[in-house]
Amino acid sequence: MFIKIDLEADIPIYEQLKQEIIAGIAKQALLPGEKLPSVRGLAADIGVNLHTVNKAYHQLRDEGYILIHRQRGVVIHPDGMAQADEAYMEKLKESLHPIIAASICRDVSSEEFQQLCASIYETYNPRKDDEQ
């Protein structure tokens, strides 16, 4: 598993770790049921405190991305992610509000914003929308 962590970034390390794992799932580099390294193993591999990895894993578990088993270890949720429901869409909308507002303040046009979103979406979505 390849994870990029920038120890000098403003984003907390546990958040970077979460984002990298979610990106791996989205890109299908990490598949349902696939085993992840142990907390200690991953912490040693990327050179961070084990509590940092533990925090990321627990948040990923709470958000439904992974399962943590005492005996089997950490695995990508074998059933995959639940479909986006109304609650998820509301959370997504709340997350986008400040990003869109900041973009408007910087004179990013609606077309530029939508093109950027579409471009980023395609980097994470290996599946064709018409095949889903």
Stockholm file with secondary structure:
# STOCKHOLM 1.0

chainA/1-132         MFIKIDLEADIPIYEQLKQEIIAGIAKQALLPGEKLPSVRGLAADIGVNLHTVNKAYHQLRDEGYILIHRQRGVVIHPDGMAQADEAYMEKLKESLHPIIAASICRDVSSEEFQQLCASIYETYNPRKDDEQ
#=GR chainA/1-132 SS CCCCCCTTSSSCHHHHHHHHHHHHHHTTSSCTTCEECCHHHHHHHHTCCHHHHHHHHHHHHHTTSEEEETTTEEEECTTCCCCCCHHHHHHHHHHHHHHHHHHHHTTCCHHHHHHHHHHHHHHHCCSCGGGC
#=GC SS_cons         CCCCCCTTSSSCHHHHHHHHHHHHHHTTSSCTTCEECCHHHHHHHHTCCHHHHHHHHHHHHHTTSEEEETTTEEEECTTCCCCCCHHHHHHHHHHHHHHHHHHHHTTCCHHHHHHHHHHHHHHHCCSCGGGC
//
